Structures are given as C-alpha cells and as structure tokens.
Amino acid sequence: MTKTTTKDRQKTARVSARMDHELKNKAEIVLHKLGISSSEAINMFFAKILTEGGIPFELKLPKETMEAIQDAKEGKNVKGFNSTKELFKDLGI
C-alpha cells in the first residue's frame, strides 16, 4: 500500500460541484460497474476536454427550440403584452 504524502496532495486540486442527488447516485452505480470512482471519472472527463479542445460530446438544442428561437428573432409567432396583467389573462392565470 502506498502512503499519500503532503507533496502528493499538493499536486491535486479539489473540485466541488452541485448536482441532482438522483443523477449522482445513478451515475455512481454505472461508475462502480466500470470499476472507477467519481474522482477518476471527473479526471478522465477533464483530460478529454484538453485532448478534444472542448466538451467531448455535441451540445445542441432540440430542433423545435432552435426553430422557436429563430421565429422569435424574426418576430414570428410572438405575442406582446403591455402588462403582466394582460400576460396572465392570456395564460388563463
């Protein structure tokens, strides 16, 4: 068994992140089956970010969201309201 020294600890950094509890638990089950810890998985992810020069998977919005954003930019299918009262009335609230 290797003893961790102060010098070894100085080479590491602590990462803290907030996430959904259920997401964390389900991911840890998968990681356990793979035989790796959360820390090892995070290290792998960060290393992949460096080798890829960015997030190592595609980030995109659903087609419907992209179409809605484009419509809004073009003023299509957009409603305007003069007050929150008008907005709430339109929403039936």
N, C-alpha and C positions, 0 to 999 in steps of 0.2 A: 504494500500500500504506500502510495506517495503522499508525503506530507506537503500541504499547501503552505507556502511561506509568504511573508509580508511582501517580498519582492514580486511573487507571482500575482498577488492580489492587486498590486499597483498596475499591472498590465491589463486589468479588466475594468469595465465600467458597468455601473448598474443602470438598467433600463426599467422604467416604470410606465405602465400603460393601463388605462381603464378600458374594460370591455364587458360585454354582456356575460353574465355568470354562466348561463347555459351554453353559450358559444365556447367559452373557455373549457368547460367540463367535457363537452363533446369532442373538441379538438384534442384535449389531453388523452382521451380514450384512444383516438386514432394514433397519436404520437406514441403512446405506450405500446400499441400493437406493432409499431415500426421499430420499437426499441430505442427511441430517442426522447430526451427531455424537452420541455418547453424552451429552456435556455439554448439547447443545441439547435432546435428548430429556428429560433429567432436569429441565432448566429448564422445559420445556413441562409436564411432569408436576406439578411444584411449583406452577406458575401455575394449572393446572387444579384442584388441591387448594384453592387460595384461592378461585377463582370458584365452585366447587361447594360449598365449605364442608365438605369431607371427601374421602375417597378417591373418585375419579371413576368408579368401577365398583362393582357389587354384590359384597359379601363375604358368602359364605354357606357353611355346611357342607352336605355331601350329605344328602339326606333320611334315609338309613339312619343316619348319625351322629347327627342330631337325634333320631331315634326311640330310639336306644341311650342317649343322654343322658337323655331323658325316662323311659325304662324304669328306668335306674339311680336317678334321683331318686325314683321311685315304688317302688323295691325289687323290680322285676320282672326276671326273667332274670338275677339277680345271685347269684353264689356267694361264700361267705365261707370263709376259711381261718384256722386258729389258728396256723399257722406257715408259713414258706416251704417247709419240707419237704413239708407237705400240698399246697401250691400246685404245687410241682414234680412231685409224684407224679401229681396230676390232669392236668398238662400232658404227662406222659409223659417228663419230663426226668430 
